[in-house]
Amino acid sequence: MTRPIIWALGISAVAALWGVGLVDKLDRRPSAAPAVLMEASAPASFAPNTLILDANAQGHFHTEVAIDGNRLSMMVDTGATLCAFSQEDAERAGIRVYERDFTARTQTANGIVMVAPVRIPVIRIGTISVRDVEAVVVPRGRLATSLLGMSFLRRLGDVSMTRGRLTLRG
C-alpha cells in the first residue's frame, strides 16, 4: 500500500527539483517565438514539429504517444534516463516481453526493480518522431504511469518550460 505513495513522492520530488533548475536555466535563455496554439481547452498544442503541453493540477506533463499505430498516455519525466513502459502499456503498444526478458536491474523510488530492455523503432508525439528509442518495460503492477524519459527527450531539438507549459521541438 505504501509503495505507490513512495513512488508518487519520489516522482514529485524529482519533478520539483527539475522544475527549479529549469526555471533558473530558462531565465537566462532568450525567449523563443511563440508556437501556434489550438483551443485553450485542448491539453496540447501543435505547430510544425512542436508540441506544447500544459501542466496538470499536480504540475506534471502528460502526452499521448503513438507506437506502431497504437496510442498510449505517458508522463514526461526528465528524471528518467530511459523511457519506461508498464508491462500493461507495453502490451497495448504491441511490445511483447516475456519473463526471461527481465534481465536488467534499475533503481526506482521504490527500490531496485528488474526490467526488460527494449528498443522502440519509432515513438511519435504529434508531428514529432524519434527513431530507435532505448526503453525498458517494468513488470506488471510496478509502474502506474509509463514515463517518456531522456532517451526520447535528449534527441529533440529543444525542451523548454515557461509558465506551466512544456514545449518540445523536434
Residue pairs with C-beta under 8 A, 6 or more apart in sequence:
3 110
4 144
6 109
6 110
7 108
7 109
7 110
7 144
8 144
9 109
10 108
10 109
10 110
11 60
11 75
11 77
11 79
11 109
12 58
14 77
14 79
15 59
15 60
15 77
15 79
16 59
17 79
18 78
18 79
19 59
19 161
22 78
22 160
22 161
23 161
26 160
26 161
26 162
29 160
31 162
32 158
32 160
32 167
35 45
35 47
35 50
35 52
35 167
36 45
36 46
36 47
37 45
37 52
38 44
38 45
38 46
43 53
43 54
43 62
44 51
44 52
44 53
44 54
44 63
44 64
44 126
45 51
45 52
46 52
46 126
46 127
48 127
49 127
49 128
49 157
49 169
49 170
50 126
50 127
50 128
50 167
50 168
50 169
50 170
51 63
51 125
51 126
51 127
51 128
51 167
51 168
52 165
52 166
52 167
52 168
53 61
53 62
53 63
53 76
53 165
53 166
53 167
53 168
54 61
54 164
54 165
55 61
55 164
55 165
55 166
56 62
59 164
60 75
60 76
61 75
61 76
61 166
62 73
62 74
62 75
62 76
62 145
63 73
63 74
63 76
63 125
63 148
64 71
64 72
64 73
64 74
64 125
65 71
65 72
65 73
65 74
65 123
65 124
65 125
65 148
66 123
66 124
66 125
67 93
67 94
67 95
67 120
67 122
67 123
67 124
68 93
68 94
68 121
68 122
70 92
70 93
70 94
72 89
72 92
72 93
72 146
73 145
73 146
74 83
74 89
74 145
74 146
74 147
74 148
75 145
75 146
75 147
75 148
76 147
76 148
76 153
76 166
76 168
77 147
77 148
77 149
78 149
78 150
78 153
78 159
79 149
80 147
80 148
80 149
80 150
81 149
81 150
81 151
82 134
82 135
82 136
82 149
82 150
82 151
83 120
83 123
83 133
83 134
83 135
83 136
83 146
83 147
83 148
83 149
83 151
83 152
84 115
84 135
84 136
84 137
84 138
84 143
84 146
84 147
84 149
85 93
85 95
85 118
85 135
85 136
85 137
85 138
85 143
85 146
86 137
86 138
86 140
86 142
86 143
86 144
86 145
86 146
87 97
87 137
87 138
87 139
87 140
87 142
88 140
89 146
90 96
90 97
90 118
90 137
90 146
95 118
95 120
95 137
97 116
97 118
97 137
101 116
101 117
101 118
101 137
102 114
102 115
102 116
102 137
102 139
103 114
103 116
103 117
104 114
104 115
104 116
104 117
104 136
105 112
105 113
105 114
105 115
106 112
106 113
106 115
106 136
110 142
113 138
113 139
113 142
114 139
115 136
115 137
115 138
115 139
116 136
116 137
117 134
117 135
117 136
118 135
118 136
118 137
119 132
119 133
119 134
119 135
120 132
120 133
120 135
121 131
121 132
122 129
122 130
122 131
122 133
123 129
123 130
123 133
123 148
123 152
125 148
125 168
127 170
128 156
128 168
128 169
128 170
129 170
130 152
130 155
130 156
130 170
133 151
133 152
133 155
134 151
135 149
135 151
153 159
153 168
156 168
156 169
156 170
157 169
157 170
158 167
158 168
158 169
159 166
159 167
159 168
159 169
160 166
160 167
161 167
